């Protein structure tokens, strides 16, 4: 993911998970959310871990779209 030309990143209520991994939302220079594009392509799945649900609906919709393909 370090080679992805990010525009900016944002965090939800927690910046790391219980294993110390960074939890972030990444937007590309073209304005697309990288996380959402992975879900839309079927390369990732929506999984909600409370309390980090800022974009939960976005990911659920993206996953539904991926399932239709």
N, C-alpha and C positions, 0 to 999 in steps of 0.2 A: 504494500500500500504506500510505501514511501516514494514510489515513482509516479504516483498519481498527482497531476498538477492541481492541487487543491486551491480553492479560492479562500475558504475559511472553514473553521470547525466550530462546533458548539457542543455544549454538554447539557445533560439533563440534571436531575437532582443529585445524582451520584456520578463522580468522574471515573470511578473504577469499580470493577466487580469484586466479588469475594476472593478471587484469585489474583488480584492486582492488575488485571488487564484494563486498558483504557477504554472507556465507553464514550464515543463521540459521534456526532453527526457531521458529515463532510459534504460541503458543496463545492462543485467544480466551477471552473472559470465561466462555463456557459450557463451557470445558474441551476443546473440539475443537482439533486441530492444524490450523492454516490450510493449511500445506503439503500435508498429507494430503488435505484436502477438495478442493483444486485438482486433485490427481491423481485422486481418486474421480470427480470431475465430468468428467474428460477434458480439463481445461483446462491440464494440465501432465503431463509424463511423468517416470517414474523414470529417473534417469541417475546412475550411480555414478562418482564421481571420488575415487579413493584420496587420502588416508586417511580421508575423511569418509563413513563408512558407519553411523553410530550408529542411524539409523532406516531403513536400506535395506530390511529385510524389510517394514516398515510400508508403504513406498512401492510395493514390488513387489506386495503384496497389494491395495493400493488400485488399482493399475493393472490388475491382473487383474479386479477388480470392475468397473472402468469398461469394460473390453473386453466384459464379459458383457451390458452394457446395449445 
